[in-house]
Amino acid sequence: MSYQSRVVFVMLWLVSLLVVGAFASAQARREPGAVISGSDIGFRPDGWNGKARTGTWLVRINGEWVEAQTMMKAVPATR
């Protein structure tokens, strides 16, 4: 391989890296969606499931929206 062909090969390789980098950086970044909220509880819509809206429940703690998690408690059927 001659010196000139090596230089051309390296230049084409660098250009291909730049093109791939441009495509990768052009991918849509997911910004947090708008929150439908009251004063301290809210809902962030994510999508649709038929006619039903899907999303995440949020609570406001120290001015920041935090994802709410449910906790199942065992309750005896009889006392």
mmCIF file of the C-alpha atoms, coordinates in Angstrom:
data_MODEL
# 
_entry.id   MODEL 
# 
loop_
_atom_site.group_PDB 
_atom_site.id 
_atom_site.type_symbol 
_atom_site.label_atom_id 
_atom_site.label_alt_id 
_atom_site.label_comp_id 
_atom_site.label_asym_id 
_atom_site.label_entity_id 
_atom_site.label_seq_id 
_atom_site.pdbx_PDB_ins_code 
_atom_site.Cartn_x 
_atom_site.Cartn_y 
_atom_site.Cartn_z 
_atom_site.occupancy 
_atom_site.B_iso_or_equiv 
_atom_site.pdbx_formal_charge 
_atom_site.auth_seq_id 
_atom_site.auth_comp_id 
_atom_site.auth_asym_id 
_atom_site.auth_atom_id 
_atom_site.pdbx_PDB_model_num 
ATOM 1  C CA . MET A 1 1  ? 0.000   0.000   0.000  1.00 0.00 ? 1  MET A CA 1 
ATOM 2  C CA . SER A 1 2  ? 1.493   3.326   -1.009 1.00 0.00 ? 2  SER A CA 1 
ATOM 3  C CA . TYR A 1 3  ? 1.730   6.334   1.271  1.00 0.00 ? 3  TYR A CA 1 
ATOM 4  C CA . GLN A 1 4  ? -0.903  8.236   -0.725 1.00 0.00 ? 4  GLN A CA 1 
ATOM 5  C CA . SER A 1 5  ? -3.434  5.399   -0.569 1.00 0.00 ? 5  SER A CA 1 
ATOM 6  C CA . ARG A 1 6  ? -2.901  5.109   3.202  1.00 0.00 ? 6  ARG A CA 1 
ATOM 7  C CA . VAL A 1 7  ? -3.570  8.822   3.625  1.00 0.00 ? 7  VAL A CA 1 
ATOM 8  C CA . VAL A 1 8  ? -6.742  8.559   1.526  1.00 0.00 ? 8  VAL A CA 1 
ATOM 9  C CA . PHE A 1 9  ? -7.860  5.525   3.551  1.00 0.00 ? 9  PHE A CA 1 
ATOM 10 C CA . VAL A 1 10 ? -7.298  7.332   6.858  1.00 0.00 ? 10 VAL A CA 1 
ATOM 11 C CA . MET A 1 11 ? -9.123  10.434  5.605  1.00 0.00 ? 11 MET A CA 1 
ATOM 12 C CA . LEU A 1 12 ? -12.135 8.355   4.486  1.00 0.00 ? 12 LEU A CA 1 
ATOM 13 C CA . TRP A 1 13 ? -12.146 6.566   7.835  1.00 0.00 ? 13 TRP A CA 1 
ATOM 14 C CA . LEU A 1 14 ? -12.124 9.883   9.717  1.00 0.00 ? 14 LEU A CA 1 
ATOM 15 C CA . VAL A 1 15 ? -14.946 11.228  7.550  1.00 0.00 ? 15 VAL A CA 1 
ATOM 16 C CA . SER A 1 16 ? -16.980 8.070   8.235  1.00 0.00 ? 16 SER A CA 1 
ATOM 17 C CA . LEU A 1 17 ? -16.444 8.566   11.992 1.00 0.00 ? 17 LEU A CA 1 
ATOM 18 C CA . LEU A 1 18 ? -17.676 12.157  11.710 1.00 0.00 ? 18 LEU A CA 1 
ATOM 19 C CA . VAL A 1 19 ? -20.762 11.074  9.741  1.00 0.00 ? 19 VAL A CA 1 
ATOM 20 C CA . VAL A 1 20 ? -21.634 8.356   12.253 1.00 0.00 ? 20 VAL A CA 1 
ATOM 21 C CA . GLY A 1 21 ? -21.088 10.819  15.117 1.00 0.00 ? 21 GLY A CA 1 
ATOM 22 C CA . ALA A 1 22 ? -23.408 13.331  13.474 1.00 0.00 ? 22 ALA A CA 1 
ATOM 23 C CA . PHE A 1 23 ? -26.145 10.706  13.058 1.00 0.00 ? 23 PHE A CA 1 
ATOM 24 C CA . ALA A 1 24 ? -25.737 9.534   16.643 1.00 0.00 ? 24 ALA A CA 1 
ATOM 25 C CA . SER A 1 25 ? -25.954 13.048  18.067 1.00 0.00 ? 25 SER A CA 1 
ATOM 26 C CA . ALA A 1 26 ? -28.991 13.827  15.915 1.00 0.00 ? 26 ALA A CA 1 
ATOM 27 C CA . GLN A 1 27 ? -31.045 11.154  17.666 1.00 0.00 ? 27 GLN A CA 1 
ATOM 28 C CA . ALA A 1 28 ? -33.960 12.615  19.578 1.00 0.00 ? 28 ALA A CA 1 
ATOM 29 C CA . ARG A 1 29 ? -33.196 13.167  23.223 1.00 0.00 ? 29 ARG A CA 1 
ATOM 30 C CA . ARG A 1 30 ? -36.147 12.444  25.447 1.00 0.00 ? 30 ARG A CA 1 
ATOM 31 C CA . GLU A 1 31 ? -36.987 15.440  27.540 1.00 0.00 ? 31 GLU A CA 1 
ATOM 32 C CA . PRO A 1 32 ? -39.181 14.892  30.547 1.00 0.00 ? 32 PRO A CA 1 
ATOM 33 C CA . GLY A 1 33 ? -42.769 15.514  29.524 1.00 0.00 ? 33 GLY A CA 1 
ATOM 34 C CA . ALA A 1 34 ? -45.076 18.114  30.927 1.00 0.00 ? 34 ALA A CA 1 
ATOM 35 C CA . VAL A 1 35 ? -46.666 17.313  34.257 1.00 0.00 ? 35 VAL A CA 1 
ATOM 36 C CA . ILE A 1 36 ? -50.420 17.668  34.709 1.00 0.00 ? 36 ILE A CA 1 
ATOM 37 C CA . SER A 1 37 ? -50.535 18.643  38.333 1.00 0.00 ? 37 SER A CA 1 
ATOM 38 C CA . GLY A 1 38 ? -52.213 20.015  41.371 1.00 0.00 ? 38 GLY A CA 1 
ATOM 39 C CA . SER A 1 39 ? -50.138 21.589  44.102 1.00 0.00 ? 39 SER A CA 1 
ATOM 40 C CA . ASP A 1 40 ? -48.173 18.505  45.218 1.00 0.00 ? 40 ASP A CA 1 
ATOM 41 C CA . ILE A 1 41 ? -49.340 15.559  43.108 1.00 0.00 ? 41 ILE A CA 1 
ATOM 42 C CA . GLY A 1 42 ? -49.124 15.183  39.358 1.00 0.00 ? 42 GLY A CA 1 
ATOM 43 C CA . PHE A 1 43 ? -49.275 12.894  36.342 1.00 0.00 ? 43 PHE A CA 1 
ATOM 44 C CA . ARG A 1 44 ? -46.725 12.755  33.496 1.00 0.00 ? 44 ARG A CA 1 
ATOM 45 C CA . PRO A 1 45 ? -48.387 11.301  30.353 1.00 0.00 ? 45 PRO A CA 1 
ATOM 46 C CA . ASP A 1 46 ? -46.239 8.815   28.399 1.00 0.00 ? 46 ASP A CA 1 
ATOM 47 C CA . GLY A 1 47 ? -48.513 7.417   25.716 1.00 0.00 ? 47 GLY A CA 1 
ATOM 48 C CA . TRP A 1 48 ? -51.804 5.788   24.884 1.00 0.00 ? 48 TRP A CA 1 
ATOM 49 C CA . ASN A 1 49 ? -53.222 2.314   25.481 1.00 0.00 ? 49 ASN A CA 1 
ATOM 50 C CA . GLY A 1 50 ? -56.278 2.360   23.222 1.00 0.00 ? 50 GLY A CA 1 
ATOM 51 C CA . LYS A 1 51 ? -58.339 5.275   24.518 1.00 0.00 ? 51 LYS A CA 1 
ATOM 52 C CA . ALA A 1 52 ? -56.677 5.234   27.935 1.00 0.00 ? 52 ALA A CA 1 
ATOM 53 C CA . ARG A 1 53 ? -53.818 7.602   28.717 1.00 0.00 ? 53 ARG A CA 1 
ATOM 54 C CA . THR A 1 54 ? -50.737 5.943   30.216 1.00 0.00 ? 54 THR A CA 1 
ATOM 55 C CA . GLY A 1 55 ? -48.162 7.667   32.354 1.00 0.00 ? 55 GLY A CA 1 
ATOM 56 C CA . THR A 1 56 ? -46.456 8.047   35.689 1.00 0.00 ? 56 THR A CA 1 
ATOM 57 C CA . TRP A 1 57 ? -47.753 9.432   38.967 1.00 0.00 ? 57 TRP A CA 1 
ATOM 58 C CA . LEU A 1 58 ? -45.467 12.052  40.539 1.00 0.00 ? 58 LEU A CA 1 
ATOM 59 C CA . VAL A 1 59 ? -45.223 13.878  43.847 1.00 0.00 ? 59 VAL A CA 1 
ATOM 60 C CA . ARG A 1 60 ? -43.527 17.203  44.477 1.00 0.00 ? 60 ARG A CA 1 
ATOM 61 C CA . ILE A 1 61 ? -40.803 17.043  47.123 1.00 0.00 ? 61 ILE A CA 1 
ATOM 62 C CA . ASN A 1 62 ? -38.790 20.204  47.815 1.00 0.00 ? 62 ASN A CA 1 
ATOM 63 C CA . GLY A 1 63 ? -39.989 21.721  44.537 1.00 0.00 ? 63 GLY A CA 1 
ATOM 64 C CA . GLU A 1 64 ? -38.829 18.744  42.428 1.00 0.00 ? 64 GLU A CA 1 
ATOM 65 C CA . TRP A 1 65 ? -41.124 16.186  40.775 1.00 0.00 ? 65 TRP A CA 1 
ATOM 66 C CA . VAL A 1 66 ? -40.301 12.656  41.948 1.00 0.00 ? 66 VAL A CA 1 
ATOM 67 C CA . GLU A 1 67 ? -41.838 9.424   40.664 1.00 0.00 ? 67 GLU A CA 1 
ATOM 68 C CA . ALA A 1 68 ? -44.356 7.970   43.116 1.00 0.00 ? 68 ALA A CA 1 
ATOM 69 C CA . GLN A 1 69 ? -44.187 4.272   43.931 1.00 0.00 ? 69 GLN A CA 1 
ATOM 70 C CA . THR A 1 70 ? -46.970 2.177   45.357 1.00 0.00 ? 70 THR A CA 1 
ATOM 71 C CA . MET A 1 71 ? -46.531 -0.309  48.149 1.00 0.00 ? 71 MET A CA 1 
ATOM 72 C CA . MET A 1 72 ? -48.840 -3.259  48.548 1.00 0.00 ? 72 MET A CA 1 
ATOM 73 C CA . LYS A 1 73 ? -49.803 -4.058  52.129 1.00 0.00 ? 73 LYS A CA 1 
ATOM 74 C CA . ALA A 1 74 ? -51.067 -7.434  53.231 1.00 0.00 ? 74 ALA A CA 1 
ATOM 75 C CA . VAL A 1 75 ? -54.432 -7.175  54.945 1.00 0.00 ? 75 VAL A CA 1 
ATOM 76 C CA . PRO A 1 76 ? -55.910 -10.228 56.668 1.00 0.00 ? 76 PRO A CA 1 
ATOM 77 C CA . ALA A 1 77 ? -59.219 -11.396 55.203 1.00 0.00 ? 77 ALA A CA 1 
ATOM 78 C CA . THR A 1 78 ? -60.675 -12.093 58.655 1.00 0.00 ? 78 THR A CA 1 
ATOM 79 C CA . ARG A 1 79 ? -59.905 -10.901 62.154 1.00 0.00 ? 79 ARG A CA 1 
# 
